[in-house]
Amino acid sequence: MIATSVGPHLFWITSRAAGTAALLLSSAAVCVGLVMGGRYARRRGFDLRVTHEALSLATMAAIAVHAVSLLGDRFVHLSLLDVTLPFASGYKTFWTSTGIVAGWALILLGLSYYVRSRIGPRRWRTMHRFTALAWILGLVHALGEGTDAGTRWFLLMIAIAVLPTLVLLAVRTLAGPRPPRARERAA
C-alpha cells in the first residue's frame, strides 16, 4: 500500500534506475576485469580483485532489482515468467529477451567465481571470458528497449561508461591469445 501511494510510476522508475545502475556497474566491472586480465594493473602493484568482485556483486543486485521491480509496474503487467524466461513476454519480446539472457549470463558467470575450484581455473577462465558478451547483450538491451535509450543524456552517459571498456576489449581481442601462466602450464 505504501509503495502505491508514493506514485503510480514508482516501480517503473525503480526498474529504470536499477537497469541504468546495472549497465554502469557492469561496464565498470568488465573494464576492471579487462585491466586485471590484461595484467595492466599487476605490473604496477595494484590488486583490483576486491574492486572487481564488489562491482560484480553490485551489478547482480541491480539486475535483480531491475527485474523484480517490473513485477509491480501496472503499465506493462509483467509476470515472474515474463522477467525471467526469454521469449515469454509479449512486451518488446526481442529486446526483453536480450536483457533476460544478458542478466542471467552476468549473474551465472559472476557467481561462477565462487565455484572456480570445482570447475578448474583454466575452464573457469575460458568460461568467464563470455562475460564480455553478456555485457554487450545488456548494452544492446538498454539501447533497444530502455525508456531513455534515445535521449542525449543517456547516450552520453553510456558512451562515458562504455567506451573505455570497449577500447580495452578491442585491444584484448586484437592482441590474440596470450601464453598460459606458469601455473597453467604446470597443470
C-alpha positions as CSV (number, residue, x, y, z in Angstrom):
1,M,0.0,0.0,0.0
2,I,2.8,2.4,0.9
3,A,4.6,1.8,-2.4
4,T,1.5,2.5,-4.5
5,S,0.6,5.7,-2.5
6,V,4.0,7.2,-3.5
7,G,3.0,7.3,-7.1
8,P,1.8,5.1,-10.0
9,H,5.3,5.1,-11.6
10,L,7.3,4.0,-8.6
11,F,8.1,0.5,-9.9
12,W,8.8,1.7,-13.4
13,I,11.2,4.4,-12.1
14,T,12.8,1.9,-9.7
15,S,13.4,-0.5,-12.6
16,R,14.7,2.2,-14.8
17,A,17.2,3.4,-12.2
18,A,18.3,-0.2,-11.4
19,G,18.7,-1.0,-15.1
20,T,20.9,2.1,-15.6
21,A,22.9,1.2,-12.4
22,A,23.3,-2.3,-13.7
23,L,24.7,-1.1,-17.0
24,L,27.1,1.4,-15.4
25,L,28.2,-1.2,-12.7
26,S,28.7,-4.0,-15.3
27,S,30.6,-1.6,-17.5
28,A,32.9,-0.8,-14.6
29,A,33.2,-4.5,-13.6
30,V,34.1,-5.6,-17.1
31,C,36.6,-2.7,-17.5
32,V,38.3,-3.6,-14.2
33,G,38.3,-7.3,-15.3
34,L,39.9,-6.5,-18.6
35,V,42.5,-4.4,-16.8
36,M,43.2,-7.3,-14.5
37,G,43.2,-9.9,-17.3
38,G,45.5,-7.8,-19.4
39,R,47.8,-7.6,-16.4
40,Y,48.0,-3.8,-16.7
41,A,47.5,-3.2,-13.0
42,R,49.6,-6.0,-11.7
43,R,52.7,-4.7,-13.2
44,R,52.2,-1.5,-11.1
45,G,51.4,-3.2,-7.8
46,F,47.6,-2.8,-7.9
47,D,45.3,-5.6,-6.8
48,L,41.8,-5.0,-8.2
49,R,40.2,-8.3,-7.3
50,V,38.2,-6.9,-4.4
51,T,37.0,-4.0,-6.6
52,H,36.1,-6.3,-9.4
53,E,34.2,-8.6,-7.1
54,A,32.3,-5.7,-5.4
55,L,31.3,-4.2,-8.8
56,S,30.2,-7.7,-10.0
57,L,28.1,-8.3,-6.9
58,A,26.6,-4.8,-7.1
59,T,25.7,-5.5,-10.8
60,M,23.9,-8.7,-9.8
61,A,21.9,-6.9,-7.2
62,A,21.0,-4.1,-9.6
63,I,19.9,-6.7,-12.2
64,A,17.7,-8.4,-9.6
65,V,16.1,-5.1,-8.5
66,H,15.6,-4.2,-12.2
67,A,13.7,-7.4,-12.9
68,V,11.8,-7.7,-9.6
69,S,10.6,-4.1,-9.7
70,L,9.0,-4.7,-13.1
71,L,6.6,-7.1,-11.4
72,G,4.9,-4.2,-9.7
73,D,4.6,-2.0,-12.8
74,R,1.0,-1.5,-13.7
75,F,1.7,-0.4,-17.2
76,V,3.4,-3.4,-18.7
77,H,1.8,-6.1,-16.3
78,L,4.8,-8.5,-16.5
79,S,4.7,-11.8,-14.6
80,L,7.6,-13.6,-13.0
81,L,8.0,-15.8,-16.1
82,D,8.0,-12.6,-18.3
83,V,11.0,-11.2,-16.5
84,T,12.9,-14.5,-16.0
85,L,12.3,-16.5,-19.1
86,P,13.4,-15.3,-22.6
87,F,10.7,-15.1,-25.2
88,A,7.9,-15.5,-22.6
89,S,6.9,-11.8,-22.6
90,G,4.8,-10.3,-25.3
91,Y,6.3,-6.9,-24.4
92,K,9.1,-6.0,-26.9
93,T,10.0,-9.6,-27.0
94,F,13.3,-9.4,-28.7
95,W,14.7,-6.6,-26.5
96,T,13.3,-8.0,-23.3
97,S,14.7,-11.5,-24.1
98,T,18.1,-10.0,-24.9
99,G,18.0,-8.4,-21.5
100,I,17.0,-11.6,-19.7
101,V,19.7,-13.6,-21.4
102,A,22.3,-10.9,-20.5
103,G,21.1,-10.7,-16.9
104,W,21.2,-14.4,-16.3
105,A,24.5,-14.7,-18.1
106,L,26.1,-11.9,-16.0
107,I,24.7,-13.4,-12.8
108,L,25.7,-17.0,-13.5
109,L,29.2,-16.1,-14.9
110,G,29.7,-13.8,-11.9
111,L,28.7,-16.4,-9.4
112,S,31.0,-19.0,-11.2
113,Y,33.9,-17.3,-9.4
114,Y,32.8,-18.9,-6.2
115,V,33.0,-22.4,-7.7
116,R,36.1,-22.0,-9.8
117,S,38.0,-24.6,-7.7
118,R,35.4,-27.2,-8.7
119,I,35.3,-26.0,-12.4
120,G,39.1,-25.7,-12.6
121,P,41.0,-22.5,-13.1
122,R,41.6,-22.9,-16.9
123,R,38.0,-23.9,-17.6
124,W,36.7,-21.1,-15.4
125,R,38.8,-18.5,-17.1
126,T,37.6,-19.7,-20.5
127,M,34.0,-19.6,-19.4
128,H,34.5,-16.2,-17.7
129,R,35.5,-14.6,-21.0
130,F,31.9,-14.9,-22.0
131,T,31.1,-12.1,-19.5
132,A,32.1,-9.6,-22.1
133,L,29.5,-11.0,-24.5
134,A,26.8,-10.9,-21.8
135,W,27.8,-7.3,-21.0
136,I,27.4,-6.4,-24.7
137,L,23.9,-8.1,-24.8
138,G,23.0,-5.9,-21.8
139,L,24.2,-2.8,-23.6
140,V,22.1,-3.9,-26.7
141,H,19.1,-4.4,-24.4
142,A,19.5,-0.9,-22.9
143,L,19.9,0.8,-26.3
144,G,17.0,-1.2,-27.8
145,E,14.4,-1.2,-25.1
146,G,15.3,1.4,-22.5
147,T,12.9,4.2,-21.9
148,D,15.8,6.7,-22.1
149,A,17.6,4.9,-25.0
150,G,17.3,7.8,-27.4
151,T,17.9,10.7,-25.1
152,R,21.2,12.7,-25.3
153,W,21.9,12.4,-21.6
154,F,21.6,8.6,-21.6
155,L,23.7,8.2,-24.7
156,L,26.4,10.5,-23.3
157,M,26.4,8.6,-20.0
158,I,26.6,5.3,-21.8
159,A,29.4,6.5,-24.0
160,I,31.4,7.7,-21.0
161,A,30.9,4.3,-19.2
162,V,31.2,2.0,-22.2
163,L,33.9,3.5,-24.4
164,P,36.9,2.6,-22.1
165,T,35.6,-0.9,-21.7
166,L,35.1,-1.3,-25.5
167,V,38.7,0.0,-26.1
168,L,40.1,-2.5,-23.6
169,L,38.0,-5.3,-25.1
170,A,39.2,-4.4,-28.6
171,V,42.8,-4.3,-27.5
172,R,42.5,-7.6,-25.7
173,T,40.7,-9.2,-28.7
174,L,43.1,-7.9,-31.3
175,A,46.1,-8.9,-29.3
176,G,45.2,-12.6,-29.8
177,P,45.6,-15.4,-27.2
178,R,48.2,-14.9,-24.5
179,P,50.6,-17.6,-23.5
180,P,49.3,-19.6,-20.4
181,R,50.6,-18.5,-17.0
182,A,53.3,-20.7,-15.4
183,R,50.7,-22.2,-13.0
184,E,48.5,-23.2,-16.0
185,R,51.5,-24.8,-17.9
186,A,52.3,-26.9,-14.9
187,A,48.7,-28.1,-14.5
